[in-house]
Amino acid sequence: MYSVSEGKAGRCLRATAFIARGTRLFTFDPRRWQKEKTYQTIQVGPDQHHLPDSDLILLNHSCYPNLIVNTEKGLVYALKDIYPGEELNYFYPSTEWDMSRPFACCCGSPQCLGYVREALWTPLNFLLGQFINRHIVQLIQKNLAEACVFENFIEIK
């Protein structure tokens, strides 16, 4: 279904056969986590990071991804049909609130962010067009609520 290859951002996974939308490619156990984040971990909760022990570690980022990483279910599946030769990728801010290593994006999509940081610094209107994991949604809500409390505090003074 896929093989290890070289891509624009280094080693990656490429489809070797047609992968239909909805096809499950990987499973992982989100209950197996660590507090320490690294450039190889996937954030699975507010302070929880999973270090994959499979080819999942080779999934690169795209601002127009073809995979979804669902951290609640521990599933990675095709967001759309993927054709042979396409790089397998997902949208990093869908799992990461605060990345250990932001980077210049080279995905080449027309809506490319240019520089990929975590969800914390990704424009909300861009996030709304993507699949976002529950812990990221909760952190966005918390961040917005804190901003409103701060704004109200300023107005009271």
C-alpha positions in Angstrom: 0.0 0.0 0.0 3.0 2.4 0.7 6.7 2.4 0.8 9.5 4.6 2.4 10.7 7.2 -0.1 12.5 10.5 -0.3 10.4 13.6 -0.4 10.8 17.4 -0.3 11.1 17.3 3.5 13.3 14.1 3.7 12.1 10.6 4.3 8.4 10.0 3.7 5.8 7.4 2.9 4.4 7.2 -0.7 1.4 5.2 -1.9 2.4 2.2 -4.0 -1.2 1.4 -4.9 -4.6 3.2 -5.0 -5.9 4.0 -1.5 -9.6 4.7 -1.3 -11.0 7.5 0.9 -11.7 6.1 4.3 -9.1 3.4 4.2 -7.4 2.8 7.5 -3.6 2.9 7.1 -2.3 2.8 10.7 -3.5 2.2 14.2 -1.8 3.2 17.4 -2.5 3.2 21.1 -3.1 6.8 22.3 -3.1 5.5 25.9 0.6 4.9 25.5 1.9 8.4 25.9 4.7 10.5 27.5 4.8 14.0 28.8 7.9 15.0 26.8 7.2 16.2 23.3 9.8 15.8 20.5 9.7 16.4 16.8 8.7 12.7 16.4 5.8 12.6 18.8 2.1 13.1 18.1 0.2 15.0 20.7 -2.8 12.9 21.8 -4.0 15.1 24.8 -3.3 18.5 26.4 0.0 17.3 27.9 0.2 13.9 26.3 2.5 12.9 23.4 2.7 9.5 21.7 5.9 8.3 20.2 5.0 6.0 17.3 6.9 2.7 16.9 5.9 2.2 13.3 6.2 3.9 9.9 3.6 6.4 11.2 6.7 8.4 12.4 7.5 9.1 8.7 4.2 10.9 7.9 5.1 14.5 6.9 3.0 17.6 7.0 0.8 19.1 4.3 -1.5 22.2 4.4 -3.7 20.1 2.1 -3.4 16.7 3.6 -4.6 13.3 2.3 -4.7 11.6 5.7 -6.4 12.2 9.1 -4.7 11.3 12.3 -7.5 10.7 14.9 -5.8 10.7 18.3 -8.9 9.7 20.2 -9.4 6.5 18.3 -5.7 5.9 17.5 -6.5 5.7 13.8 -4.9 7.1 10.6 -7.1 7.0 7.6 -7.3 8.4 4.1 -9.2 11.7 3.9 -9.5 11.4 0.2 -8.5 9.0 -2.6 -4.8 8.7 -2.8 -3.0 7.6 -6.0 0.2 5.7 -6.5 3.2 7.9 -6.1 1.5 10.5 -3.8 3.2 11.3 -0.5 1.1 10.4 2.6 0.7 13.3 4.9 -1.5 15.0 7.5 -2.0 18.5 8.9 0.3 18.8 11.9 -1.7 21.5 13.7 -4.6 19.0 13.8 -2.7 17.2 16.6 -0.1 19.7 17.9 -0.9 22.6 20.1 2.7 23.6 20.8 5.3 22.0 18.5 8.9 21.3 19.5 10.2 22.3 16.1 8.2 24.7 13.8 9.4 24.7 10.2 9.2 26.3 6.8 6.5 24.3 4.9 7.3 22.9 1.4 4.0 21.2 0.8 3.4 23.3 -2.4 -0.3 23.5 -1.9 -2.0 26.7 -3.1 -3.2 27.4 0.5 0.1 26.6 2.1 0.8 28.4 5.4 4.4 28.9 4.5 5.6 28.4 8.0 4.1 25.6 10.1 3.7 26.2 13.8 1.3 24.6 16.1 -2.4 25.1 16.3 -1.8 27.8 18.9 -0.3 30.1 16.2 -2.3 28.8 13.2 -5.0 31.3 12.0 -8.4 30.1 13.3 -10.0 30.5 9.9 -7.5 28.1 8.4 -8.0 25.6 11.3 -11.7 25.6 10.7 -11.2 24.2 7.2 -9.3 21.1 8.6 -10.1 18.1 10.7 -8.9 19.0 14.2 -8.6 16.6 17.1 -10.7 17.1 20.2 -7.8 18.1 22.5 -6.9 20.9 20.0 -10.5 22.1 19.9 -10.6 22.1 23.7 -7.3 24.0 23.9 -8.6 26.6 21.3 -11.8 27.0 23.4 -9.7 27.4 26.6 -7.4 29.9 24.9 -10.4 31.9 23.6 -12.2 31.9 27.0 -9.0 33.1 28.7 -8.6 35.9 26.1 -12.2 37.0 26.7 -11.7 37.0 30.5 -8.6 39.1 30.0 -10.4 41.4 27.7 -13.2 41.8 30.2 -10.8 42.5 33.0 -9.2 45.3 30.9 -12.6 46.9 30.2 -13.5 46.8 34.0 -10.4 48.8 34.9 
